[in-house]
Amino acid sequence: MDHLSLSPGSVAATLGQRSRAAVWHPCTRLRPDDHAVPLAIVRGEGPWLHDADGQRYFDATSSWWVNLFGHANPRINAALAGQLETLEHVMLAGCTHAPAVELAERLSALTGGALGNVFYASDGASAVEIALKMSFHYWRNTGLPAKREFVCLRHGYHGETVGALAVTDVEIFRDAYDALIRRAHVVMSPDARQARRGESAADVAARALAELEALLRERAGAIAALIVEPLVQGAAGMAMHDPSYLDGVRALCGRYRVHLIADEIAVGCGRTGTFFAWEQSRGTEAPLPAHAWPDFLCLSKGISGGYLPLSLVLSRPEIQRAFVADELARSFLHSHSYTGNPLACRAALATLDLFAQDDVLARNRDRAQWLADGMAGLAADARVRHVRQRGLIWAADVGDDVAGADFAARFHHAARARELLVRPIGNTLYVMPPYVFDAAQARWLGERMLATLDDVTAGKEVRHAA
Ligand SMILES: *Cc1c(COP(=O)(O)O)cnc(C)c1O
């Protein structure tokens, strides 16, 4: 379809064709009769991306949820330029450097010191595997080697390497590799869309907790950890749940001696309104007491502002204490070549500086309201249902009758013709823009999303009400 919207022989079309031949693109079907070429982006500025033909696109999904403060942010650029002049990389085994130390200290401080001992890696899936391995190894080191199973939520997503797929319940990513995977226990998701007549989101959360407790009562002696995406299950289609679920899992994991891993790779860094989504687990603004935090917390995506691959795992101090020993077998010998890369850590420090200097969390409360107002027209449209928002993530579902086949791909292409870069998940429309838009841009975004839905569903009869 794309080739239709690009002028043949244009710079963008040519680069796109060369890319099709030379680059194996992620999350992309290779269909025999498909001539679609990827969009050749040459430049970014704020929320905008520009292609090789001079067309612009609003990056409404923050380039796969990583970008926080816009493209080519002058302050992050300056921090990186400074770091480039001093140290680009050094291995973190036996060496250290100020960016890695400062970033770990500042993140730990953001948890009130409840979590720390930052372990660095490069991508989200690696951070998840590190947390899984650390949990398993902790129990072995503390005399409970039978605790080696994991629990994840229905439709949860934690990355696509073989280890991370074990706790990922998304069929399209997992099923082809099922024979390679040691599957985790999958328990009910607290996804509020499952509410039965008369049930609130908190009631759904309570049902999900009851199912989890039934499993733990029976098998906790064999279970190392539970992994959850707090507040929003992103790849499931921005499935949102009541915060009471988080406090509930914290209590259950404590009671049954199972580690709790919060995967904040997508929802961390201010996306849901607080710096860590977990901070909303008690429904109050008061700082969480140490025992209310998870045992492990994974960050990636936004932590480097969307600049460089960086991921990390924060954990409770007692976790690391179980690895202090003379025997080699008790040590955590995991490593990645680019662990704690100074440029990536510097980008992360510049990102934290922006949060502090610009009072970003407070300004994002305004932005969340602008987003709600901007999307109000689409929210009221009879073609969508389950309209939901948490901080700067807005989502709604289009019914199968209206969507038709290949809805996500058709919407993506139609949106491009309207200067919008979006990738629906199945029939779920969502936007999660960088934290740099104003009220007028939020209105523009809502209008263009609605107009794109008109383009894609033209001629379709609306059968269900919102
Ligand atoms: C993106 C994501 C991951 C995986 O991160 P990668 O960097 O893509 O490996 C894991 N968990 C969640 C919740 C994510 O959104």
The ligand as an SDF file (V2000), in Angstrom:
LIG
                    3D

 15 15  0  0  0  0  0  0  0  0999 V2000
    8.9340   -3.3350   25.0820 C   0  0  0  0  0  0  0  0  0  0  0  0
    8.7050   -4.1410   26.2830 C   0  0  0  0  0  0  0  0  0  0  0  0
    9.5890   -5.1640   26.6630 C   0  0  0  0  0  0  0  0  0  0  0  0
   10.7560   -5.5910   25.8290 C   0  0  0  0  0  0  0  0  0  0  0  0
   11.6800   -4.5750   25.5950 O   0  0  0  0  0  0  0  0  0  0  0  0
   12.6580   -4.6960   24.3370 P   0  0  0  0  0  0  0  0  0  0  0  0
   13.6000   -3.5690   24.4950 O   0  0  0  0  0  0  0  0  0  0  0  0
   11.7700   -4.5540   23.1350 O   0  0  0  0  0  0  0  0  0  0  0  0
   13.2950   -6.0330   24.4070 O   0  0  0  0  0  0  0  0  0  0  0  0
    9.3370   -5.8300   27.8470 C   0  0  0  0  0  0  0  0  0  0  0  0
    8.2820   -5.5200   28.6090 N   0  0  0  0  0  0  0  0  0  0  0  0
    7.4110   -4.5600   28.2700 C   0  0  0  0  0  0  0  0  0  0  0  0
    6.2720   -4.2510   29.1870 C   0  0  0  0  0  0  0  0  0  0  0  0
    7.5830   -3.8500   27.0860 C   0  0  0  0  0  0  0  0  0  0  0  0
    6.6900   -2.9160   26.7340 O   0  0  0  0  0  0  0  0  0  0  0  0
  1  2  1  0
  2  3  1  0
  2 14  2  0
  3  4  1  0
  3 10  2  0
  4  5  1  0
  5  6  1  0
  6  7  2  0
  6  8  1  0
  6  9  1  0
 10 11  1  0
 11 12  2  0
 12 13  1  0
 12 14  1  0
 14 15  1  0
M  END
$$$$
